[in-house]
Amino acid sequence: MILDTSLSIALKDELGRYNIGNINLFKIEEANNIFKLMKIKLKNKNTVMVSLKCPLCEKWHSFNYCINDMINQELIVCGCKTLGTPVLFIGENDRVSDRVKQYNRVIKETYAIF
Ligand SMILES: [Zn+2]
């Protein structure tokens, strides 16, 4: 069985737009080169720690994820721990880009009103 290990990460910026980076699960720490305000660290063989500077409240939040969950779950959503609003998606490329398209469209429409 060939396992698909490509993942997308989408991180919200201060303007509320998501920026997407594509990484490989086995080289997950390369995400650190893509996103300056996020750090991913392998804690052990099964766990990764994701820390991010929250674009909403400007505090650092950290989350622990099981690598198996990243493979099995469709989409991992990390929210701001203060506001509960999503700021980070990790998952299959298509699912992440679909989700980001939805959000970015909402933002464009919101701007269009003003
Ligand atoms: Zn926050």
Backbone and ligand atoms as CSV (ligand in chain L), in Angstrom:
chain,resi,resn,atom,element,x,y,z
A,1,MET,N,N,0.837,-1.191,0.000
A,1,MET,CA,C,0.000,0.000,0.000
A,1,MET,C,C,0.879,1.251,0.000
A,2,ILE,N,N,0.560,2.157,-0.893
A,2,ILE,CA,C,1.294,3.413,-0.910
A,2,ILE,C,C,0.493,4.458,-0.159
A,3,LEU,N,N,1.130,5.012,0.801
A,3,LEU,CA,C,0.458,5.986,1.636
A,3,LEU,C,C,0.688,7.376,1.063
A,4,ASP,N,N,-0.374,8.131,0.969
A,4,ASP,CA,C,-0.209,9.499,0.498
A,4,ASP,C,C,0.219,10.365,1.685
A,5,THR,N,N,1.412,10.879,1.606
A,5,THR,CA,C,1.925,11.637,2.752
A,5,THR,C,C,2.034,13.115,2.459
A,6,SER,N,N,1.434,13.559,1.346
A,6,SER,CA,C,1.486,14.995,1.093
A,6,SER,C,C,0.363,15.686,1.862
A,7,LEU,N,N,0.712,16.780,2.450
A,7,LEU,CA,C,-0.232,17.517,3.286
A,7,LEU,C,C,-0.208,18.986,2.905
A,8,SER,N,N,-1.299,19.640,3.156
A,8,SER,CA,C,-1.302,21.088,3.022
A,8,SER,C,C,-1.540,21.703,4.386
A,9,ILE,N,N,-0.917,22.824,4.579
A,9,ILE,CA,C,-1.131,23.590,5.798
A,9,ILE,C,C,-1.614,24.965,5.377
A,10,ALA,N,N,-2.663,25.427,5.999
A,10,ALA,CA,C,-3.153,26.771,5.700
A,10,ALA,C,C,-3.179,27.566,6.992
A,11,LEU,N,N,-2.501,28.684,6.977
A,11,LEU,CA,C,-2.418,29.524,8.174
A,11,LEU,C,C,-2.996,30.902,7.873
A,12,LYS,N,N,-3.827,31.350,8.773
A,12,LYS,CA,C,-4.448,32.657,8.605
A,12,LYS,C,C,-3.435,33.770,8.865
A,13,ASP,N,N,-3.486,34.830,8.079
A,13,ASP,CA,C,-2.615,35.979,8.378
A,13,ASP,C,C,-3.421,37.067,9.094
A,14,GLU,N,N,-2.775,38.189,9.383
A,14,GLU,CA,C,-3.447,39.228,10.178
A,14,GLU,C,C,-4.634,39.826,9.452
A,15,LEU,N,N,-4.650,39.687,8.119
A,15,LEU,CA,C,-5.773,40.221,7.350
A,15,LEU,C,C,-6.918,39.224,7.257
A,16,GLY,N,N,-6.719,38.040,7.838
A,16,GLY,CA,C,-7.779,37.050,7.826
A,16,GLY,C,C,-7.753,36.157,6.607
A,17,ARG,N,N,-6.723,36.304,5.769
A,17,ARG,CA,C,-6.603,35.451,4.593
A,17,ARG,C,C,-5.720,34.264,4.911
A,18,TYR,N,N,-6.016,33.149,4.267
A,18,TYR,CA,C,-5.212,31.955,4.504
A,18,TYR,C,C,-4.102,31.824,3.475
A,19,ASN,N,N,-2.918,31.483,3.948
A,19,ASN,CA,C,-1.804,31.174,3.064
A,19,ASN,C,C,-1.541,29.678,3.147
A,20,ILE,N,N,-1.390,29.072,1.978
A,20,ILE,CA,C,-1.240,27.614,1.945
A,20,ILE,C,C,0.199,27.222,1.646
A,21,GLY,N,N,0.668,26.219,2.345
A,21,GLY,CA,C,1.956,25.616,2.043
A,21,GLY,C,C,1.773,24.114,1.903
A,22,ASN,N,N,2.471,23.535,0.939
A,22,ASN,CA,C,2.390,22.082,0.764
A,22,ASN,C,C,3.652,21.429,1.306
A,23,ILE,N,N,3.446,20.399,2.093
A,23,ILE,CA,C,4.588,19.713,2.694
A,23,ILE,C,C,4.381,18.204,2.623
A,24,ASN,N,N,5.422,17.504,2.969
A,24,ASN,CA,C,5.328,16.060,3.084
A,24,ASN,C,C,5.352,15.713,4.568
A,25,LEU,N,N,4.485,14.792,4.925
A,25,LEU,CA,C,4.374,14.400,6.327
A,25,LEU,C,C,5.720,13.979,6.916
A,26,PHE,N,N,6.544,13.346,6.104
A,26,PHE,CA,C,7.830,12.877,6.618
A,26,PHE,C,C,8.861,13.997,6.741
A,27,LYS,N,N,8.549,15.131,6.115
A,27,LYS,CA,C,9.459,16.276,6.241
A,27,LYS,C,C,8.663,17.446,6.779
A,28,ILE,N,N,7.875,17.140,7.789
A,28,ILE,CA,C,6.899,18.122,8.245
A,28,ILE,C,C,7.571,19.396,8.781
A,29,GLU,N,N,8.805,19.251,9.258
A,29,GLU,CA,C,9.477,20.432,9.806
A,29,GLU,C,C,9.850,21.447,8.722
A,30,GLU,N,N,9.753,21.045,7.467
A,30,GLU,CA,C,10.005,22.016,6.391
A,30,GLU,C,C,8.955,23.122,6.360
A,31,ALA,N,N,7.837,22.863,7.000
A,31,ALA,CA,C,6.808,23.908,7.097
A,31,ALA,C,C,7.363,25.141,7.797
A,32,ASN,N,N,8.362,24.944,8.622
A,32,ASN,CA,C,8.983,26.081,9.325
A,32,ASN,C,C,9.649,27.063,8.370
A,33,ASN,N,N,10.044,26.561,7.193
A,33,ASN,CA,C,10.639,27.457,6.197
A,33,ASN,C,C,9.577,28.235,5.436
A,34,ILE,N,N,8.368,27.714,5.437
A,34,ILE,CA,C,7.292,28.361,4.678
A,34,ILE,C,C,6.590,29.414,5.533
A,35,PHE,N,N,6.312,29.048,6.766
A,35,PHE,CA,C,5.555,29.955,7.634
A,35,PHE,C,C,6.462,30.489,8.737
A,36,LYS,N,N,6.620,31.791,8.769
A,36,LYS,CA,C,7.498,32.364,9.787
A,36,LYS,C,C,6.849,32.406,11.154
A,37,LEU,N,N,5.535,32.479,11.181
A,37,LEU,CA,C,4.857,32.624,12.464
A,37,LEU,C,C,4.326,31.298,12.993
A,38,MET,N,N,4.898,30.216,12.469
A,38,MET,CA,C,4.466,28.904,12.942
A,38,MET,C,C,5.677,27.998,13.074
A,39,LYS,N,N,5.686,27.192,14.121
A,39,LYS,CA,C,6.779,26.234,14.286
A,39,LYS,C,C,6.198,24.841,14.466
A,40,ILE,N,N,6.767,23.915,13.711
A,40,ILE,CA,C,6.347,22.529,13.856
A,40,ILE,C,C,7.550,21.732,14.328
A,41,LYS,N,N,7.351,20.932,15.352
A,41,LYS,CA,C,8.445,20.149,15.897
A,41,LYS,C,C,7.988,18.722,16.115
A,42,LEU,N,N,8.824,17.795,15.702
A,42,LEU,CA,C,8.535,16.396,16.001
A,42,LEU,C,C,8.927,16.138,17.448
A,43,LYS,N,N,7.962,15.735,18.260
A,43,LYS,CA,C,8.279,15.450,19.662
A,43,LYS,C,C,8.798,14.024,19.814
A,44,ASN,N,N,8.179,13.138,19.101
A,44,ASN,CA,C,8.651,11.759,19.035
A,44,ASN,C,C,8.103,11.161,17.749
A,45,LYS,N,N,8.191,9.854,17.610
A,45,LYS,CA,C,7.788,9.234,16.343
A,45,LYS,C,C,6.321,9.465,16.009
A,46,ASN,N,N,5.489,9.662,17.033
A,46,ASN,CA,C,4.052,9.729,16.784
A,46,ASN,C,C,3.427,11.096,16.986
A,47,THR,N,N,4.161,11.987,17.556
A,47,THR,CA,C,3.541,13.258,17.932
A,47,THR,C,C,4.288,14.447,17.348
A,48,VAL,N,N,3.524,15.389,16.835
A,48,VAL,CA,C,4.123,16.651,16.432
A,48,VAL,C,C,3.513,17.760,17.267
A,49,MET,N,N,4.321,18.759,17.546
A,49,MET,CA,C,3.826,19.916,18.248
A,49,MET,C,C,3.798,21.084,17.278
A,50,VAL,N,N,2.652,21.706,17.176
A,50,VAL,CA,C,2.493,22.869,16.307
A,50,VAL,C,C,2.338,24.091,17.201
A,51,SER,N,N,3.215,25.074,17.043
A,51,SER,CA,C,3.050,26.338,17.774
A,51,SER,C,C,2.857,27.431,16.749
A,52,LEU,N,N,1.961,28.318,17.020
A,52,LEU,CA,C,1.780,29.403,16.074
A,52,LEU,C,C,1.518,30.708,16.793
A,53,LYS,N,N,1.988,31.772,16.176
A,53,LYS,CA,C,1.668,33.092,16.701
A,53,LYS,C,C,0.317,33.454,16.129
A,54,CYS,N,N,-0.636,33.542,17.008
A,54,CYS,CA,C,-2.017,33.696,16.580
A,54,CYS,C,C,-2.223,35.033,15.883
A,55,PRO,N,N,-2.784,35.009,14.670
A,55,PRO,CA,C,-3.025,36.262,13.947
A,55,PRO,C,C,-4.163,37.064,14.564
A,56,LEU,N,N,-4.938,36.439,15.448
A,56,LEU,CA,C,-6.106,37.114,16.016
A,56,LEU,C,C,-5.788,37.763,17.355
A,57,CYS,N,N,-5.126,37.019,18.245
A,57,CYS,CA,C,-4.887,37.576,19.583
A,57,CYS,C,C,-3.399,37.816,19.835
A,58,GLU,N,N,-2.551,37.450,18.863
A,58,GLU,CA,C,-1.112,37.687,18.914
A,58,GLU,C,C,-0.382,36.946,20.022
A,59,LYS,N,N,-1.059,35.953,20.621
A,59,LYS,CA,C,-0.361,35.093,21.578
A,59,LYS,C,C,0.108,33.846,20.852
A,60,TRP,N,N,1.057,33.151,21.460
A,60,TRP,CA,C,1.463,31.867,20.892
A,60,TRP,C,C,0.558,30.782,21.432
A,61,HIS,N,N,0.028,29.946,20.536
A,61,HIS,CA,C,-0.762,28.779,20.943
A,61,HIS,C,C,-0.013,27.539,20.493
A,62,SER,N,N,-0.060,26.482,21.286
A,62,SER,CA,C,0.506,25.234,20.785
A,62,SER,C,C,-0.475,24.081,20.886
A,63,PHE,N,N,-0.320,23.182,19.959
A,63,PHE,CA,C,-1.214,22.035,19.824
A,63,PHE,C,C,-0.365,20.789,19.590
A,64,ASN,N,N,-0.787,19.692,20.156
A,64,ASN,CA,C,-0.107,18.423,19.892
A,64,ASN,C,C,-0.975,17.560,18.997
A,65,TYR,N,N,-0.364,16.968,17.994
A,65,TYR,CA,C,-1.113,16.089,17.119
A,65,TYR,C,C,-0.406,14.771,16.937
A,66,CYS,N,N,-1.232,13.748,16.851
A,66,CYS,CA,C,-0.751,12.422,16.573
A,66,CYS,C,C,-0.580,12.309,15.053
A,67,ILE,N,N,0.547,11.795,14.638
A,67,ILE,CA,C,0.789,11.699,13.200
A,67,ILE,C,C,-0.251,10.817,12.517
A,68,ASN,N,N,-0.689,9.781,13.186
A,68,ASN,CA,C,-1.726,8.933,12.603
A,68,ASN,C,C,-3.010,9.708,12.335
A,69,ASP,N,N,-3.329,10.627,13.229
A,69,ASP,CA,C,-4.524,11.444,13.016
A,69,ASP,C,C,-4.383,12.304,11.775
A,70,MET,N,N,-3.166,12.789,11.549
A,70,MET,CA,C,-2.947,13.635,10.377
A,70,MET,C,C,-3.170,12.834,9.099
A,71,ILE,N,N,-2.842,11.552,9.152
A,71,ILE,CA,C,-3.050,10.716,7.973
A,71,ILE,C,C,-4.516,10.349,7.833
A,72,ASN,N,N,-5.153,10.039,8.946
A,72,ASN,CA,C,-6.510,9.494,8.881
A,72,ASN,C,C,-7.609,10.540,8.844
A,73,GLN,N,N,-7.363,11.658,9.481
A,73,GLN,CA,C,-8.428,12.648,9.524
A,73,GLN,C,C,-8.473,13.435,8.238
A,74,GLU,N,N,-9.659,13.833,7.880
A,74,GLU,CA,C,-9.781,14.619,6.661
A,74,GLU,C,C,-9.159,15.991,6.830
A,75,LEU,N,N,-9.414,16.570,7.948
A,75,LEU,CA,C,-8.942,17.936,8.153
A,75,LEU,C,C,-8.764,18.193,9.640
A,76,ILE,N,N,-7.610,18.722,9.980
A,76,ILE,CA,C,-7.376,19.125,11.366
A,76,ILE,C,C,-7.534,20.633,11.419
A,77,VAL,N,N,-8.316,21.084,12.354
A,77,VAL,CA,C,-8.552,22.522,12.480
A,77,VAL,C,C,-8.023,22.987,13.828
A,78,CYS,N,N,-7.152,23.976,13.827
A,78,CYS,CA,C,-6.676,24.555,15.078
A,78,CYS,C,C,-7.322,25.912,15.223
A,79,GLY,N,N,-7.855,26.163,16.378
A,79,GLY,CA,C,-8.486,27.451,16.600
A,79,GLY,C,C,-7.717,28.288,17.597
A,80,CYS,N,N,-7.964,29.564,17.568
A,80,CYS,CA,C,-7.415,30.462,18.576
A,80,CYS,C,C,-7.955,30.032,19.932
A,81,LYS,N,N,-7.050,29.885,20.908
A,81,LYS,CA,C,-7.496,29.392,22.214
A,81,LYS,C,C,-8.271,30.451,22.991
A,82,THR,N,N,-8.153,31.689,22.594
A,82,THR,CA,C,-8.894,32.752,23.270
A,82,THR,C,C,-10.272,32.949,22.642
A,83,LEU,N,N,-10.305,32.970,21.321
A,83,LEU,CA,C,-11.551,33.311,20.625
A,83,LEU,C,C,-12.287,32.100,20.058
A,84,GLY,N,N,-11.580,30.975,19.916
A,84,GLY,CA,C,-12.201,29.788,19.373
A,84,GLY,C,C,-12.378,29.817,17.863
A,85,THR,N,N,-11.864,30.824,17.198
A,85,THR,CA,C,-11.981,30.924,15.740
A,85,THR,C,C,-10.859,30.141,15.068
A,86,PRO,N,N,-11.144,29.420,13.988
A,86,PRO,CA,C,-10.089,28.659,13.313
A,86,PRO,C,C,-8.992,29.556,12.747
A,87,VAL,N,N,-7.749,29.133,12.912
A,87,VAL,CA,C,-6.640,29.888,12.336
A,87,VAL,C,C,-5.721,29.009,11.498
A,88,LEU,N,N,-5.852,27.691,11.638
A,88,LEU,CA,C,-4.923,26.805,10.948
A,88,LEU,C,C,-5.633,25.526,10.531
A,89,PHE,N,N,-5.411,25.125,9.286
A,89,PHE,CA,C,-5.921,23.839,8.799
A,89,PHE,C,C,-4.755,22.978,8.365
A,90,ILE,N,N,-4.825,21.713,8.690
A,90,ILE,CA,C,-3.823,20.769,8.205
A,90,ILE,C,C,-4.568,19.570,7.649
A,91,GLY,N,N,-4.202,19.154,6.452
A,91,GLY,CA,C,-4.868,17.972,5.908
A,91,GLY,C,C,-4.538,17.749,4.457
A,92,GLU,N,N,-5.337,16.877,3.870
A,92,GLU,CA,C,-5.203,16.546,2.463
A,92,GLU,C,C,-5.256,17.824,1.617
A,93,ASN,N,N,-4.457,17.878,0.570
A,93,ASN,CA,C,-4.351,19.082,-0.256
A,93,ASN,C,C,-5.713,19.627,-0.696
A,94,ASP,N,N,-6.559,18.737,-1.254
A,94,ASP,CA,C,-7.843,19.181,-1.789
A,94,ASP,C,C,-8.744,19.749,-0.713
A,95,ARG,N,N,-8.764,19.058,0.416
A,95,ARG,CA,C,-9.666,19.500,1.492
A,95,ARG,C,C,-9.246,20.860,2.023
A,96,VAL,N,N,-7.941,21.039,2.186
A,96,VAL,CA,C,-7.456,22.319,2.702
A,96,VAL,C,C,-7.748,23.428,1.698
A,97,SER,N,N,-7.475,23.172,0.411
A,97,SER,CA,C,-7.681,24.266,-0.539
A,97,SER,C,C,-9.166,24.573,-0.708
A,98,ASP,N,N,-10.030,23.569,-0.624
A,98,ASP,CA,C,-11.475,23.838,-0.669
A,98,ASP,C,C,-11.886,24.749,0.478
A,99,ARG,N,N,-11.410,24.399,1.669
A,99,ARG,CA,C,-11.776,25.147,2.848
A,99,ARG,C,C,-11.287,26.591,2.758
A,100,VAL,N,N,-10.062,26.732,2.269
A,100,VAL,CA,C,-9.474,28.065,2.175
A,100,VAL,C,C,-10.215,28.907,1.142
A,101,LYS,N,N,-10.592,28.277,0.034
A,101,LYS,CA,C,-11.352,28.998,-0.989
A,101,LYS,C,C,-12.640,29.545,-0.397
A,102,GLN,N,N,-13.328,28.709,0.390
A,102,GLN,CA,C,-14.566,29.154,1.025
A,102,GLN,C,C,-14.321,30.383,1.884
A,103,TYR,N,N,-13.304,30.309,2.741
A,103,TYR,CA,C,-13.036,31.398,3.673
A,103,TYR,C,C,-12.605,32.658,2.952
A,104,ASN,N,N,-11.711,32.503,1.976
A,104,ASN,CA,C,-11.217,33.686,1.290
A,104,ASN,C,C,-12.329,34.359,0.497
A,105,ARG,N,N,-13.285,33.551,0.022
A,105,ARG,CA,C,-14.405,34.138,-0.690
A,105,ARG,C,C,-15.253,34.971,0.276
A,106,VAL,N,N,-15.489,34.423,1.447
A,106,VAL,CA,C,-16.280,35.145,2.455
A,106,VAL,C,C,-15.617,36.482,2.767
A,107,ILE,N,N,-14.295,36.464,2.886
A,107,ILE,CA,C,-13.581,37.698,3.218
A,107,ILE,C,C,-13.719,38.732,2.105
A,108,LYS,N,N,-13.567,38.258,0.857
A,108,LYS,CA,C,-13.713,39.175,-0.270
A,108,LYS,C,C,-15.092,39.813,-0.270
A,109,GLU,N,N,-16.110,38.990,-0.001
A,109,GLU,CA,C,-17.471,39.511,0.011
A,109,GLU,C,C,-17.656,40.516,1.143
A,110,THR,N,N,-17.031,40.217,2.260
A,110,THR,CA,C,-17.135,41.143,3.395
A,110,THR,C,C,-16.515,42.487,3.055
A,111,TYR,N,N,-15.346,42.450,2.394
A,111,TYR,CA,C,-14.697,43.704,1.997
A,111,TYR,C,C,-15.544,44.464,0.974
A,112,ALA,N,N,-16.185,43.684,0.102
A,112,ALA,CA,C,-16.945,44.310,-0.967
A,112,ALA,C,C,-18.094,45.168,-0.439
A,113,ILE,N,N,-18.589,44.823,0.739
A,113,ILE,CA,C,-19.700,45.572,1.314
A,113,ILE,C,C,-19.288,46.996,1.656
A,114,PHE,N,N,-18.035,47.147,2.090
A,114,PHE,CA,C,-17.615,48.474,2.579
A,114,PHE,C,C,-17.169,49.433,1.512
L,1,ZN,ZN,ZN,-5.290,33.385,19.574
